[in-house]
Each structure stands twice: as C-alpha cells, then as structure tokens.
Amino acid sequence: MILPLKERLKKAASLVGGVSSCKKTGRPPESIVADVGCDHAYLSLYLVLTGRCREAIASDIRPGPLSAASQNIRRYGCEEKIHTLLTDGLAGIEAYSPTDIVICGMGGDTIIAILKDALFVKKQGMRLILQPMTGTAELALYLAAEGFRLTAERYALEGKKSYRILAAVYEGEPYELPAADALTGRLFFEEDREAYREYFQKVIRTIRKKIGGYPNGHPNSLYLCELLSELLKKESALPSLPAAKLPSVHACPDPGAK
C-alpha cells in the first residue's frame, strides 16, 4: 500500500481511537471516523487499510475532490468501508454515528465554526482530532471553554514548517486553559521532539515580532512581554529546548519601573 500521506496527516491518524491507538491492543478497531474535508480521501484510506478504524466517512464541500475521493476508494476496494458525503462541515454526518471526527488542513476559525454548527459533537466521549493551519491557540481555548479535554498532541515537520495536532474528548466541564499552554501545548511523544522545538520557537518568534509593533509601555506590549516571559520559563524547563534570551532591542520594560 502506497499512499501519498503527508506527515501531519500521519500524526493525526495515530490519534484516532485515543492515545492507546498508537499501540497494538490485539482488539479489532471499533472507531468510525468522520474525515471532514477529505480532499482525495487519502487519510480515510490510510485509516481503513492500516486497521485503525472500522469505517470512515469521507466528506467534502466540493464535488471535484469528492469525485476524486470516490475513484481512490474504488481503486483500493474500500467501497464497503468508506462512505462519501457531499456536505458542508459536519452536516448529515451524525447519521453515521462517528466515534472520531478528524478535521485537518483548515484554519482554526473555520474548524471552530464547523464544531459550533454541529451540536452532536457534544456527546460524552466524542473524540476530536484537529490539525489547524492557523489559529491553533484560539482553537485550544475554544475546546477548553466548551468542555473538551485535551488528551494528546502531535507535532509534525514538513520541510521548514511545523504543525500541531490536537486530540480532545468531550467531557462537558469547561475549564480555563492558560495562554502559554494554549500557544505551545506540551510534548506527549518523544519522537515529536524536533517538531515541537520548532513549533515552540515559532510561537516565540511571533510574539517577539508583535512586541516590536508596539511602543514601550503600551498595554498590549506589557501583556505580551509577560506572556513571553512565561513561555521562556516553560522553554527553559524543557531539556530538549535551549533557553532563549529576551530581545535586546525593544526589550520588555521592568513591570516595577515607573
């Protein structure tokens, strides 16, 4: 089996069924996966052909990619295990009783909008595997506020770009997620160390750039400086990550200075 699956999609696939899916349990897979925005259905095919799920629903809002998905599904003889659905977001997917919902390659704001429009995702034990291209911190904060517990994260490198994949289970109890954790999460899997380091440092570079856009003493600058300080402390506690230094130009002012 040769499927052109990107690294970030492989990492997302490893989270289907929960963290234990990364280990062989000897039990047949029971997961029914909704692959939202399936494109050519490579992820759905990978999950079925590797035995990570029992069935999959490959959905897309565009007829062209869904037609290509159907051709690929027939090519690999998976018509009985992978259903295709032309739909917007999660509309109509509840009828298939999915256990896992996978949404990859969309903006965080789009993923939030899709989840908001689908009340059935707030079912006890519902698993989400989400790989946003932007707005990852905002998505993490949304999940916490809506009662989804973050159970695992994966980090992937594709060329010079790093990606973060979130796994969450609905438990119904909202909680506060610190801004530093929303931005950088934490390392669950040792093999993700290099990708996590790049992602972490990308966040720090972004915050430093934002600080440089404000004059010294601006409220937003002060907040960002405090956040940067938290991240640097978090970074220094990670043995795999060399501690960074505060910028010498446009440095954060001493909070106690007048």
GUTIVEX-627092 format. One record per residue (C-alpha): residue number from 1; chain; x, z, y. Coordinates in nm, 3 decimals. Each point is the difference from the previous one (the first is absolute). Last residue first. Layout:
! GUTIVEX-627092
[paba NUM; A; [X; Z; Y]]
...
! end
This chain:
! GUTIVEX-627092
[paba 258; A; [0.767; 3.671; 5.394]]
[paba 257; A; [0.195; 0.011; -0.325]]
[paba 256; A; [-0.151; 0.177; -0.301]]
[paba 255; A; [-0.112; -0.320; -0.173]]
[paba 254; A; [0.360; -0.134; 0.033]]
[paba 253; A; [-0.039; -0.367; 0.085]]
[paba 252; A; [0.005; -0.268; -0.269]]
[paba 251; A; [0.292; -0.234; 0.046]]
[paba 250; A; [-0.041; -0.319; 0.200]]
[paba 249; A; [0.340; -0.116; -0.121]]
[paba 248; A; [0.184; 0.230; -0.240]]
[paba 247; A; [-0.262; -0.055; -0.268]]
[paba 246; A; [-0.050; 0.299; -0.231]]
[paba 245; A; [0.218; -0.016; -0.306]]
[paba 244; A; [-0.086; -0.105; -0.355]]
[paba 243; A; [0.049; 0.210; -0.312]]
[paba 242; A; [0.112; -0.208; -0.298]]
[paba 241; A; [-0.284; -0.045; -0.249]]
[paba 240; A; [0.046; 0.059; -0.372]]
[paba 239; A; [0.037; 0.374; 0.044]]
[paba 238; A; [-0.339; 0.023; 0.174]]
[paba 237; A; [-0.015; 0.311; 0.217]]
[paba 236; A; [0.168; -0.187; 0.285]]
[paba 235; A; [-0.288; -0.249; 0.002]]
[paba 234; A; [-0.262; 0.271; 0.040]]
[paba 233; A; [0.195; 0.148; 0.287]]
[paba 232; A; [0.032; -0.347; 0.154]]
[paba 231; A; [-0.373; -0.054; -0.045]]
[paba 230; A; [-0.089; 0.324; 0.175]]
[paba 229; A; [0.233; -0.084; 0.292]]
[paba 228; A; [-0.158; -0.344; 0.027]]
[paba 227; A; [-0.344; 0.161; 0.022]]
[paba 226; A; [0.116; 0.230; 0.279]]
[paba 225; A; [0.151; -0.299; 0.180]]
[paba 224; A; [-0.320; -0.197; -0.046]]
[paba 223; A; [-0.203; 0.278; 0.159]]
[paba 222; A; [0.238; 0.030; 0.295]]
[paba 221; A; [0.000; -0.377; 0.053]]
[paba 220; A; [-0.378; -0.012; -0.009]]
[paba 219; A; [-0.017; 0.277; 0.260]]
[paba 218; A; [0.249; -0.185; 0.230]]
[paba 217; A; [0.301; 0.222; 0.078]]
[paba 216; A; [0.256; -0.278; -0.016]]
[paba 215; A; [-0.160; -0.340; 0.067]]
[paba 214; A; [-0.172; -0.171; -0.293]]
[paba 213; A; [0.093; -0.316; -0.190]]
[paba 212; A; [0.317; 0.152; -0.145]]
[paba 211; A; [-0.210; 0.249; -0.193]]
[paba 210; A; [-0.181; -0.291; -0.168]]
[paba 209; A; [0.332; -0.147; -0.115]]
[paba 208; A; [0.106; 0.335; -0.141]]
[paba 207; A; [-0.330; 0.022; -0.186]]
[paba 206; A; [0.047; -0.345; -0.156]]
[paba 205; A; [0.357; 0.071; -0.105]]
[paba 204; A; [-0.112; 0.325; -0.166]]
[paba 203; A; [-0.274; -0.181; -0.192]]
[paba 202; A; [0.248; -0.264; -0.117]]
[paba 201; A; [0.232; 0.280; -0.109]]
[paba 200; A; [-0.264; 0.140; -0.232]]
[paba 199; A; [-0.084; -0.344; -0.141]]
[paba 198; A; [0.367; -0.078; -0.066]]
[paba 197; A; [0.056; 0.334; -0.172]]
[paba 196; A; [-0.318; -0.041; -0.203]]
[paba 195; A; [0.111; -0.344; -0.120]]
[paba 194; A; [0.335; 0.140; -0.113]]
[paba 193; A; [-0.156; 0.301; -0.173]]
[paba 192; A; [-0.280; -0.184; -0.179]]
[paba 191; A; [0.163; 0.045; -0.343]]
[paba 190; A; [-0.026; 0.377; 0.043]]
[paba 189; A; [-0.379; -0.011; 0.016]]
[paba 188; A; [-0.209; 0.236; 0.211]]
[paba 187; A; [0.173; -0.030; 0.339]]
[paba 186; A; [-0.208; 0.135; 0.283]]
[paba 185; A; [-0.234; -0.121; 0.272]]
[paba 184; A; [0.178; -0.150; 0.300]]
[paba 183; A; [-0.251; -0.041; 0.281]]
[paba 182; A; [-0.290; 0.205; -0.133]]
[paba 181; A; [0.247; 0.269; -0.105]]
[paba 180; A; [0.147; 0.022; 0.351]]
[paba 179; A; [-0.351; 0.002; 0.153]]
[paba 178; A; [-0.105; 0.297; -0.211]]
[paba 177; A; [-0.299; -0.073; -0.226]]
[paba 176; A; [-0.304; 0.217; 0.065]]
[paba 175; A; [-0.252; 0.035; -0.278]]
[paba 174; A; [-0.337; -0.141; -0.101]]
[paba 173; A; [-0.145; 0.124; -0.332]]
[paba 172; A; [-0.190; -0.265; -0.196]]
[paba 171; A; [0.238; -0.042; -0.293]]
[paba 170; A; [0.059; -0.375; 0.014]]
[paba 169; A; [0.330; -0.101; -0.156]]
[paba 168; A; [0.283; -0.166; 0.193]]
[paba 167; A; [0.294; -0.229; -0.073]]
[paba 166; A; [0.194; -0.138; 0.295]]
[paba 165; A; [0.247; -0.290; -0.002]]
[paba 164; A; [0.272; -0.019; 0.265]]
[paba 163; A; [0.192; -0.318; 0.077]]
[paba 162; A; [0.355; -0.079; 0.106]]
[paba 161; A; [0.117; -0.330; 0.142]]
[paba 160; A; [0.358; -0.124; -0.018]]
[paba 159; A; [-0.055; -0.211; -0.310]]
[paba 158; A; [-0.299; 0.148; -0.173]]
[paba 157; A; [0.051; 0.374; -0.037]]
[paba 156; A; [-0.269; 0.219; -0.152]]
[paba 155; A; [-0.111; 0.360; 0.042]]
[paba 154; A; [-0.247; 0.179; -0.225]]
[paba 153; A; [-0.226; 0.289; 0.089]]
[paba 152; A; [-0.188; 0.258; -0.204]]
[paba 151; A; [-0.304; 0.230; -0.002]]
[paba 150; A; [-0.124; -0.025; 0.358]]
[paba 149; A; [-0.325; 0.194; -0.004]]
[paba 148; A; [-0.302; -0.192; 0.135]]
[paba 147; A; [-0.234; 0.229; 0.194]]
[paba 146; A; [-0.098; -0.224; 0.291]]
[paba 145; A; [0.239; 0.156; 0.253]]
[paba 144; A; [0.290; -0.030; -0.248]]
[paba 143; A; [-0.076; -0.367; -0.068]]
[paba 142; A; [-0.024; -0.075; 0.373]]
[paba 141; A; [0.335; 0.168; 0.070]]
[paba 140; A; [0.167; -0.210; -0.272]]
[paba 139; A; [-0.155; -0.316; 0.144]]
[paba 138; A; [0.121; 0.083; 0.351]]
[paba 137; A; [0.350; 0.059; -0.139]]
[paba 136; A; [-0.006; -0.336; -0.179]]
[paba 135; A; [-0.111; -0.199; 0.306]]
[paba 134; A; [0.167; -0.323; -0.111]]
[paba 133; A; [0.052; -0.196; -0.325]]
[paba 132; A; [-0.219; 0.239; -0.197]]
[paba 131; A; [0.048; 0.058; -0.373]]
[paba 130; A; [-0.291; 0.205; -0.136]]
[paba 129; A; [-0.071; 0.137; -0.346]]
[paba 128; A; [-0.328; 0.191; 0.004]]
[paba 127; A; [-0.134; 0.211; -0.284]]
[paba 126; A; [-0.358; 0.127; -0.022]]
[paba 125; A; [0.005; 0.347; -0.157]]
[paba 124; A; [-0.316; 0.123; 0.166]]
[paba 123; A; [-0.179; -0.292; 0.159]]
[paba 122; A; [0.063; -0.076; 0.364]]
[paba 121; A; [0.086; -0.362; -0.076]]
[paba 120; A; [-0.376; -0.057; -0.039]]
[paba 119; A; [-0.050; 0.014; 0.377]]
[paba 118; A; [0.161; -0.340; 0.049]]
[paba 117; A; [0.001; -0.106; 0.367]]
[paba 116; A; [0.245; 0.272; 0.102]]
[paba 115; A; [0.241; -0.108; -0.274]]
[paba 114; A; [0.009; -0.360; 0.126]]
[paba 113; A; [0.047; 0.113; 0.363]]
[paba 112; A; [0.288; 0.229; -0.103]]
[paba 111; A; [0.167; -0.288; -0.187]]
[paba 110; A; [-0.035; -0.223; 0.306]]
[paba 109; A; [0.155; 0.266; 0.225]]
[paba 108; A; [0.289; 0.044; -0.243]]
[paba 107; A; [0.077; -0.370; 0.011]]
[paba 106; A; [-0.033; -0.192; -0.324]]
[paba 105; A; [0.253; -0.080; -0.275]]
[paba 104; A; [-0.141; 0.211; -0.279]]
[paba 103; A; [-0.336; 0.155; -0.082]]
[paba 102; A; [-0.036; 0.149; -0.348]]
[paba 101; A; [-0.314; 0.189; -0.097]]
[paba 100; A; [0.016; 0.196; -0.323]]
[paba 99; A; [-0.285; 0.131; -0.218]]
[paba 98; A; [-0.222; -0.303; 0.059]]
[paba 97; A; [-0.370; 0.018; -0.094]]
[paba 96; A; [-0.060; -0.380; -0.004]]
[paba 95; A; [-0.317; 0.032; 0.213]]
[paba 94; A; [0.204; 0.180; 0.267]]
[paba 93; A; [0.180; -0.329; 0.070]]
[paba 92; A; [-0.293; -0.155; 0.186]]
[paba 91; A; [0.152; 0.043; 0.347]]
[paba 90; A; [0.351; 0.142; -0.032]]
[paba 89; A; [0.166; -0.214; 0.266]]
[paba 88; A; [-0.192; -0.319; 0.069]]
[paba 87; A; [-0.099; -0.178; -0.318]]
[paba 86; A; [0.073; -0.283; -0.240]]
[paba 85; A; [0.029; 0.175; -0.335]]
[paba 84; A; [0.214; -0.079; -0.300]]
[paba 83; A; [-0.018; 0.190; -0.329]]
[paba 82; A; [0.313; 0.068; -0.203]]
[paba 81; A; [-0.025; 0.116; -0.363]]
[paba 80; A; [-0.209; -0.271; -0.164]]
[paba 79; A; [0.163; -0.284; 0.197]]
[paba 78; A; [0.352; 0.119; -0.084]]
[paba 77; A; [0.130; -0.308; -0.182]]
[paba 76; A; [0.319; -0.027; 0.206]]
[paba 75; A; [-0.089; -0.341; 0.144]]
[paba 74; A; [-0.363; 0.102; 0.039]]
[paba 73; A; [0.102; 0.290; 0.226]]
[paba 72; A; [0.235; -0.228; 0.192]]
[paba 71; A; [-0.277; -0.252; 0.065]]
[paba 70; A; [-0.239; 0.275; 0.111]]
[paba 69; A; [0.261; 0.135; 0.244]]
[paba 68; A; [0.052; -0.347; 0.149]]
[paba 67; A; [-0.376; -0.019; 0.062]]
[paba 66; A; [0.012; 0.349; 0.150]]
[paba 65; A; [0.284; -0.107; 0.230]]
[paba 64; A; [-0.208; -0.291; 0.132]]
[paba 63; A; [-0.340; 0.177; 0.019]]
[paba 62; A; [0.125; 0.264; 0.249]]
[paba 61; A; [-0.141; 0.355; 0.010]]
[paba 60; A; [0.185; 0.098; -0.316]]
[paba 59; A; [-0.074; 0.193; -0.316]]
[paba 58; A; [0.177; 0.038; -0.332]]
[paba 57; A; [-0.193; 0.254; -0.207]]
[paba 56; A; [0.214; 0.139; -0.278]]
[paba 55; A; [-0.053; 0.127; -0.353]]
[paba 54; A; [0.167; 0.232; -0.250]]
[paba 53; A; [0.294; 0.094; 0.221]]
[paba 52; A; [0.375; 0.052; -0.028]]
[paba 51; A; [0.023; -0.215; -0.312]]
[paba 50; A; [0.283; -0.222; 0.124]]
[paba 49; A; [-0.223; -0.309; -0.010]]
[paba 48; A; [-0.288; 0.174; 0.178]]
[paba 47; A; [0.201; 0.150; 0.285]]
[paba 46; A; [0.215; -0.310; 0.047]]
[paba 45; A; [-0.305; -0.226; 0.003]]
[paba 44; A; [-0.172; 0.211; 0.264]]
[paba 43; A; [0.319; 0.001; 0.210]]
[paba 42; A; [0.045; -0.376; -0.030]]
[paba 41; A; [-0.362; -0.063; 0.099]]
[paba 40; A; [0.090; -0.295; 0.230]]
[paba 39; A; [-0.114; 0.179; 0.319]]
[paba 38; A; [-0.143; 0.327; -0.133]]
[paba 37; A; [-0.136; 0.125; 0.332]]
[paba 36; A; [-0.140; 0.303; -0.180]]
[paba 35; A; [0.127; 0.052; -0.354]]
[paba 34; A; [-0.272; 0.227; -0.142]]
[paba 33; A; [0.144; 0.163; -0.310]]
[paba 32; A; [-0.184; 0.133; -0.304]]
[paba 31; A; [0.225; 0.262; -0.155]]
[paba 30; A; [-0.050; 0.108; -0.360]]
[paba 29; A; [0.337; -0.102; -0.139]]
[paba 28; A; [0.046; 0.064; -0.373]]
[paba 27; A; [0.179; 0.326; -0.078]]
[paba 26; A; [0.365; 0.021; -0.110]]
[paba 25; A; [0.086; 0.180; 0.322]]
[paba 24; A; [0.280; -0.229; 0.117]]
[paba 23; A; [0.125; 0.122; 0.337]]
[paba 22; A; [-0.049; -0.157; 0.342]]
[paba 21; A; [-0.373; 0.036; -0.056]]
[paba 20; A; [0.054; 0.375; 0.033]]
[paba 19; A; [-0.001; -0.042; 0.378]]
[paba 18; A; [-0.365; -0.106; -0.008]]
[paba 17; A; [-0.190; -0.280; -0.173]]
[paba 16; A; [0.160; -0.267; 0.214]]
[paba 15; A; [0.315; 0.135; 0.164]]
[paba 14; A; [0.244; -0.241; -0.167]]
[paba 13; A; [-0.204; -0.294; 0.129]]
[paba 12; A; [0.076; 0.098; 0.360]]
[paba 11; A; [0.373; 0.000; -0.077]]
[paba 10; A; [-0.032; -0.343; -0.159]]
[paba 9; A; [-0.193; -0.118; 0.306]]
[paba 8; A; [0.277; 0.119; 0.233]]
[paba 7; A; [0.258; -0.181; -0.213]]
[paba 6; A; [-0.180; -0.333; 0.018]]
[paba 5; A; [-0.163; -0.145; -0.311]]
[paba 4; A; [0.085; -0.360; -0.089]]
[paba 3; A; [-0.139; 0.034; -0.354]]
[paba 2; A; [0.195; -0.091; -0.312]]
[paba 1; A; [-0.147; 0.113; -0.329]]
! end
